[in-house]
Amino acid sequence: MTRKALVIGNRKYNGAYELRNAVNDANSIADALTRNGFAVQKLIDATSDKMKQAALDFGKSLAREGAGVFYFAGHGVQIKGENYLVGLDADHTNQASTEYHSLQLSYVVSLMDGARTETNIIILDACRNNPWDGGWSRSGGLGGLAPISAPRGTLIAFSTSPGQKSLDGLGSNGRYTEALLQHIDAVCPVETMFKRVRATLAAASTNEQVPWEHTSLVAEFYFNRSRRIPTTNYASQAVQDGIFIPDPANPGHALISALRSHNWPDQNRAADHLDAMAAIAMTDDECFLAGRGLYSASVGDARRATTFIDQFVNRTIPFPPSKRKAVLDGILFEIFFDRAGKVRMEPKTERFDAVFEIAILPDLRNSLEFVAECLVQTGKSFHAFPDFDLDVAVDVLTEIEAGQAVPAVKGIMAGGRNILAPQFPDEEDPNIAPIYQTISEQKFRQKLSSQAAIPISRLKMNYPDLVGQPLQLRFPYGQLVRWMI
């Protein structure tokens, strides 16, 4: 999904009201957003008319996009409970002029909300020294920016708590943006990122400046969603096993090569030979590669590899703990990551449910924690990870069409998103009615679990349009369930 941002930095206010760091802040944030895949429009030292036009154009451009970010560095005031982002043409001696020559925050919120964007983030480094403080009567209602409600799917971040000023930093950025830049590239949910910003800024300012947020986010959102190769304790040739070069003289390498051979007899013999003695002689990296090979062989119908996985608990009890963990780490890693060490567009979930039920056991769950951390590092969001102990609630939207007794699946909602999508979006013709296949509810549940990588034991399905659970469902051909959200 496309991600867009509008960044505004106003510095050259009249005379003593100039802001030293606002333009630097805007430039730094624009660079950070560009680095993280946003199409950024930047506006520097803008009048109110230019700000309003840019906001209008930005709102129109967002229609149904994946995410929109609005960032403002400059003077911000509240007048009679309304928040205003001040343009360069405002007369600081006149309240009416400031109202007229400013961009109203509620207007920005309305534009972004009306675009039906999945996620909207508004960041305001605007509660700075108030040049009008004391210039108007108390009835004017000045005193920093006022609280504002965040519509569904929106997070609004303020650089200060009510009544506090936004401080300049020691370098070229203000304190808030300085802290924001320290954490914006972290691979973590946006709420976690802002918590880190709050902690950093509170410590740096000895609690003189404590930022806060209003949020109504439904979907998970990461600024950094890179498909980078995860950092692990395993060697690059284990994580990127496509570059692994086996040494024929090394027995462990010979076993790994046999598991990867696509030859059932060789794969079966290798699975049988992977015992405690073999594991002791192998390095952790080699055990990790053996685990990857075992899972691939099992998916390819090598029966002894499947038997090994089914009997994993008993078969590996004699293994040294680090070797046992490495094999299970490799099995789980192979499900979600390809030969280049990057997250798969479609996971290899043919045996996922069986592996999950093994890995959830108390003495083996550190392997689940390992793969959950690897998935978090990708910057993507997943249904069952990293919180693999939690149930995943799914609402299946259905419709009983004319002349049909079996309900048709029209949508699958998880975390506020429809995760049912065309397998080949470019080939979909909205003018052609979908064709359905009738399947049992049990088979539908298994399909959803497999495609979305949600363990059956964690999948909680609801049918809000039906009374009770259906026996059968009509599932549209050419549709699949997304596992990355």
C-alpha positions in Angstrom: 0.0 0.0 0.0 1.2 3.5 -0.8 2.2 5.7 2.2 2.1 9.5 1.8 3.2 12.4 4.0 2.8 16.1 4.2 5.6 17.9 6.2 5.4 21.6 7.0 8.1 23.6 8.8 7.6 27.3 9.5 10.6 29.2 10.9 10.5 32.8 9.6 7.8 34.3 11.7 8.1 38.1 12.2 10.9 39.4 14.3 11.5 37.9 17.7 9.0 35.1 16.9 11.2 33.3 14.5 11.8 29.6 15.4 15.4 28.4 15.2 14.9 24.7 14.5 11.5 24.4 12.8 12.8 24.1 9.2 15.6 21.7 10.3 13.0 19.6 12.1 10.8 19.5 8.9 13.7 18.6 6.7 14.9 15.8 9.1 11.5 14.3 9.4 10.9 14.4 5.6 14.2 12.6 5.1 13.3 10.0 7.7 9.9 9.4 6.2 11.4 9.1 2.7 13.9 6.6 4.0 11.0 4.5 5.3 9.1 4.4 2.0 6.8 7.5 2.2 6.1 9.7 -0.8 6.7 13.1 0.9 5.5 16.6 0.1 7.4 19.2 2.0 6.4 22.8 2.6 8.8 25.3 4.1 8.0 28.8 5.5 4.5 28.8 4.2 1.7 31.3 4.4 -1.7 30.2 5.6 -3.1 30.0 2.0 -0.3 27.7 0.9 -0.8 25.5 4.0 -4.5 25.2 3.4 -4.1 24.3 -0.2 -1.4 21.8 0.5 -3.6 20.2 3.2 -6.5 20.0 0.8 -4.4 18.4 -2.0 -2.9 16.0 0.5 -6.3 14.9 1.7 -7.5 14.3 -1.8 -4.3 12.3 -2.7 -4.8 10.0 0.3 -8.0 8.3 -1.0 -8.0 4.7 0.4 -4.2 4.7 0.7 -2.4 2.6 3.2 -1.2 5.4 5.5 -1.0 9.1 5.7 1.3 11.2 7.9 1.0 14.9 8.6 3.8 16.7 10.4 4.0 20.3 11.5 6.8 22.2 13.1 6.0 25.8 13.9 3.8 28.0 16.2 0.6 26.5 17.3 -2.1 28.1 19.5 -5.6 27.3 20.7 -8.3 29.9 20.5 -11.7 29.2 22.2 -10.9 25.5 22.2 -9.8 25.3 18.6 -6.3 24.5 17.5 -4.5 26.6 14.9 -1.2 25.9 13.1 0.1 29.4 12.4 1.1 30.6 9.0 3.9 33.2 8.3 1.3 35.8 7.3 -0.4 35.9 10.7 -0.4 39.2 12.7 0.8 38.1 16.1 -0.8 41.1 17.7 -4.3 40.3 16.6 -6.4 37.3 17.5 -8.7 37.5 14.5 -5.7 37.7 12.1 -4.2 34.6 13.7 -7.5 32.6 13.3 -7.7 33.7 9.7 -4.1 33.2 8.8 -3.7 29.7 10.2 -4.5 26.2 9.3 -7.1 24.7 11.6 -6.1 21.4 13.0 -9.6 20.0 12.9 -9.6 20.7 9.1 -6.5 18.5 8.7 -8.1 15.8 10.8 -11.3 15.9 8.8 -9.5 15.8 5.4 -7.4 12.7 6.4 -10.4 10.9 8.1 -12.5 11.6 5.0 -10.0 9.9 2.8 -10.7 6.6 4.5 -7.0 5.9 4.8 -6.3 2.8 6.8 -3.9 4.6 9.2 -3.5 8.3 9.8 -0.7 9.8 11.9 -0.6 13.5 12.8 2.5 14.8 14.6 2.6 18.3 16.0 5.8 19.9 17.2 3.9 23.1 17.7 3.5 23.8 21.4 6.5 26.1 21.3 7.1 29.4 23.0 3.8 31.3 22.6 4.5 34.7 21.1 1.0 35.8 22.0 1.0 34.8 25.6 -0.4 37.6 27.6 -1.2 39.6 24.4 -4.8 38.7 24.5 -7.3 38.4 27.3 -7.8 35.1 29.1 -11.2 34.7 27.4 -9.3 34.2 24.2 -8.4 30.8 25.5 -4.7 30.8 24.6 -2.2 28.5 26.2 -0.8 25.9 23.9 -2.7 23.3 21.8 -6.0 21.9 23.1 -6.9 18.2 23.4 -8.6 16.9 20.3 -10.3 13.6 19.7 -8.7 11.2 17.2 -11.1 9.5 14.7 -11.0 5.8 14.1 -7.7 4.8 12.6 -5.9 8.0 13.7 -3.1 8.8 16.1 -2.4 12.5 17.0 0.9 13.1 18.7 1.7 16.3 20.6 5.2 17.4 21.4 4.2 18.5 24.9 1.7 17.9 27.6 -0.9 20.7 28.2 0.8 23.8 29.7 4.3 22.8 28.7 6.6 24.5 26.2 8.4 22.7 23.3 12.1 23.1 23.9 14.9 23.7 21.5 17.5 20.9 21.4 21.2 21.1 21.8 21.8 20.6 18.1 19.9 21.6 14.9 16.6 20.0 16.0 14.1 20.8 18.6 14.0 18.4 21.6 10.9 16.5 20.5 11.9 16.0 16.9 15.4 15.1 18.1 13.9 12.3 20.2 11.5 11.3 17.4 14.4 10.9 15.0 16.2 8.6 17.5 13.3 6.1 17.3 11.4 6.5 14.0 13.6 3.9 12.3 13.0 1.2 15.0 11.1 -1.9 13.8 8.2 -1.7 16.3 4.6 -0.7 16.4 4.0 3.1 16.3 2.5 3.1 19.8 5.7 1.6 21.1 7.8 4.0 19.2 6.0 7.0 20.7 6.4 5.5 24.2 10.2 5.4 23.6 10.1 9.0 22.4 8.3 10.0 25.6 10.8 8.3 27.8 13.8 9.7 25.9 12.4 13.3 25.9 11.3 13.2 29.6 14.8 12.1 30.6 16.6 14.6 28.3 14.4 17.5 29.7 14.2 16.3 33.3 10.4 16.1 32.8 10.1 19.7 31.6 8.7 18.4 28.4 6.6 15.2 28.2 4.9 14.5 24.9 1.5 12.8 24.7 -0.8 11.1 22.1 -4.4 10.6 21.4 -5.0 7.3 19.5 -7.9 5.4 18.0 -5.7 3.1 15.8 -7.2 -0.2 14.9 -4.5 -1.7 12.6 -0.9 -2.3 13.5 1.4 0.4 12.0 5.2 0.5 11.7 7.1 3.5 10.3 9.9 1.1 9.4 8.4 -1.9 7.5 11.5 -2.9 5.7 11.8 -6.5 4.4 15.3 -6.7 5.7 17.0 -9.9 6.6 16.5 -10.5 10.4 19.5 -10.3 12.7 20.0 -13.6 14.6 22.8 -15.5 16.4 23.1 -17.8 13.3 25.6 -17.3 10.5 24.6 -15.6 7.3 24.8 -18.9 5.4 22.3 -20.4 7.8 19.8 -17.5 7.6 20.4 -17.0 3.8 20.7 -20.7 3.1 20.6 -20.1 -0.6 24.3 -19.1 -0.3 25.2 -22.1 1.8 28.1 -24.1 0.2 28.3 -27.6 1.7 31.7 -29.3 2.4 31.4 -32.9 1.1 33.9 -34.0 3.7 31.7 -32.7 6.5 29.2 -35.3 7.7 26.8 -32.6 9.0 26.9 -30.9 5.6 26.3 -34.2 3.9 23.2 -34.7 6.0 21.9 -31.2 5.3 22.5 -31.7 1.5 20.5 -34.9 1.6 17.6 -33.2 3.4 17.6 -30.5 0.7 18.0 -33.0 -2.2 14.3 -33.3 -3.3 15.0 -37.1 -3.4 12.8 -39.0 -1.0 15.1 -41.9 -0.3 18.0 -39.6 0.5 15.8 -37.3 2.6 14.3 -40.2 4.5 17.7 -41.6 5.3 19.0 -38.2 6.4 16.0 -37.7 8.7 16.7 -41.1 10.3 20.4 -40.2 10.8 19.6 -37.0 12.6 20.0 -38.3 16.1 21.8 -37.2 19.3 25.2 -38.3 18.1 24.9 -36.5 14.8 23.6 -33.3 16.6 26.5 -33.4 19.0 29.0 -33.4 16.1 27.2 -30.6 14.4 27.4 -26.8 15.1 24.4 -24.8 16.0 24.4 -23.3 12.5 24.4 -26.8 11.0 21.5 -27.9 13.3 19.6 -24.8 12.2 20.1 -25.7 8.5 19.1 -29.3 9.3 15.9 -28.0 10.8 15.2 -26.0 7.6 15.9 -29.0 5.5 13.7 -31.2 7.6 10.7 -28.9 7.2 11.2 -28.6 3.5 11.5 -32.3 3.1 8.3 -32.9 5.1 6.4 -30.4 3.0 7.7 -32.3 0.0 6.2 -35.5 1.3 9.3 -37.2 2.6 7.6 -39.4 5.2 10.5 -39.9 7.6 11.0 -36.1 7.8 7.3 -35.8 8.7 7.7 -38.5 11.3 10.7 -36.7 12.8 8.6 -33.5 13.2 5.6 -35.4 14.6 7.9 -37.1 17.1 10.1 -34.1 17.7 9.7 -33.9 21.5 10.9 -37.5 22.1 13.4 -37.7 19.2 15.3 -34.6 20.4 15.2 -35.1 24.2 18.8 -36.6 24.1 20.1 -33.6 22.0 22.2 -30.9 23.8 19.7 -28.0 24.6 21.4 -25.6 22.1 21.2 -28.2 19.3 17.6 -29.0 20.0 16.7 -25.4 20.0 18.7 -24.8 16.8 16.8 -27.5 14.9 13.4 -26.2 16.0 14.5 -22.6 15.2 15.4 -23.8 11.7 12.0 -25.6 11.3 10.1 -22.5 12.3 12.3 -20.1 10.3 11.8 -22.2 7.1 8.0 -21.7 7.4 8.3 -17.9 7.3 11.5 -17.0 5.5 12.9 -17.8 2.1 16.4 -18.8 0.9 17.5 -15.2 0.8 16.5 -14.8 4.5 13.6 -12.6 3.7 10.0 -13.0 4.8 7.9 -15.1 2.4 5.1 -13.5 0.6 3.2 -16.7 1.2 4.4 -18.8 4.2 5.0 -22.6 3.9 2.2 -23.5 6.3 1.5 -27.1 5.2 2.8 -28.4 8.6 2.6 -25.2 10.5 -0.1 -26.2 12.9 1.7 -29.4 14.0 4.9 -27.5 14.5 3.2 -24.7 16.5 1.7 -27.2 18.9 5.1 -28.6 19.5 6.8 -25.2 19.9 4.2 -23.9 22.3 5.4 -26.5 24.9 7.1 -24.8 27.9 10.6 -26.1 27.3 10.5 -25.4 23.6 8.7 -22.0 23.3 11.9 -20.1 23.2 12.0 -21.1 19.5 8.6 -19.4 19.1 10.1 -16.3 20.7 13.0 -16.6 18.3 10.9 -16.6 15.2 8.5 -14.0 16.6 11.5 -11.6 17.0 12.6 -12.4 13.5 9.2 -11.5 12.2 9.1 -8.3 14.2 12.4 -7.3 12.6 10.8 -7.3 9.2 8.6 -4.4 10.1 5.5 -6.2 8.9 2.4 -7.0 10.9 1.2 -10.6 11.4 -2.0 -12.0 12.9 -0.5 -14.5 15.4 3.0 -13.0 16.0 4.6 -11.7 18.0 1.7 -12.3 20.5 1.5 -16.0 19.9 -0.2 -16.7 23.2 -3.3 -14.6 22.3 -6.3 -15.7 20.4 -7.0 -14.1 17.0 -10.6 -13.1 16.5 -11.9 -13.2 12.9 -15.3 -12.0 11.7 -16.4 -13.8 8.6 -18.8 -11.6 6.6 -21.3 -13.6 4.6 -24.4 -13.1 2.3 -27.0 -15.6 1.3 -27.5 -14.7 -2.4 -30.7 -15.2 -4.3 -31.4 -18.8 -5.2 -28.6 -20.1 -2.9 -29.0 -21.9 0.4 -25.3 -21.8 1.3 -23.9 -18.4 2.5 -21.1 -16.8 0.4 -18.0 -15.4 2.0 -17.8 -11.6 1.3 -15.1 -10.6 3.6 -12.9 -11.7 6.5 -12.2 -9.1 9.1 -9.3 -9.2 11.5 -7.9 -6.3 13.5 -10.3 -3.9 11.7 -9.0 -5.0 8.2 -10.5 -7.1 5.5 -7.8 -9.7 4.9 -9.6 -11.4 2.0 -7.9 -10.3 -1.2 -7.5 -11.2 -4.8 -4.7 -13.6 -5.5 -3.9 -11.7 -8.7 -5.2 -8.1 -8.2 -4.1 -6.9 -11.7 -6.3 -9.6 -13.3 -9.4 -9.0 -11.3 -12.4 -7.5 -13.3 -14.9 -5.8 -11.0 -17.6 -6.2 -13.6 -17.4 -10.0 -13.5 -19.4 -11.7 -10.8 -17.2 -14.0 -8.6 -17.4 -17.8 -9.0 -17.7 -19.8 -5.8 -16.7 -23.2 -4.6 -18.7 -24.8 -1.8 -16.6 -26.2 1.0 -17.3 -27.4 4.6 -16.9 -24.9 7.4 -14.1 -27.1 8.8 -12.2 -27.0 5.5 -12.7 -23.2 5.4 -11.3 -22.9 8.9 -8.3 -24.9 7.8 -7.8 -22.8 4.7 -8.0 -19.6 6.8 -5.6 -21.0 9.4 -3.1 -22.1 6.7 -3.1 -19.0 4.5 -3.1 -16.5 7.4 -0.6 -18.5 9.5 -2.9 -18.5 12.5 -2.8 -21.7 14.5 -6.1 -23.5 14.7 -5.9 -23.5 18.4 -5.7 -19.7 18.4 -8.3 -19.0 15.7 -11.6 -17.8 17.0 -14.1 -17.4 14.2 -17.4 -15.4 14.3 -20.2 -15.2 11.8 -22.0 -11.9 12.6 -24.4 -12.2 9.6 -25.6 -15.7 10.5 -27.4 -17.4 13.4 -24.9 -20.0 14.6 -22.0 -21.6 12.7 -22.7 -22.7 9.2 -22.1 -26.3 8.0 -20.9 -25.1 4.6 -19.7 -21.9 2.9 -19.2 -20.7 -0.6 -15.7 -19.4 -1.0 -14.7 -17.2 -4.0 -12.2 -18.6 -6.5 -9.1 -16.4 -7.0 -9.2 -15.1 -3.5 -6.8 -15.7 -0.7 -6.3 -14.7 2.9 -3.4 -12.3 3.6 -1.0 -13.3 6.3 0.8 -10.0 6.3 -1.4 -7.1 7.4 
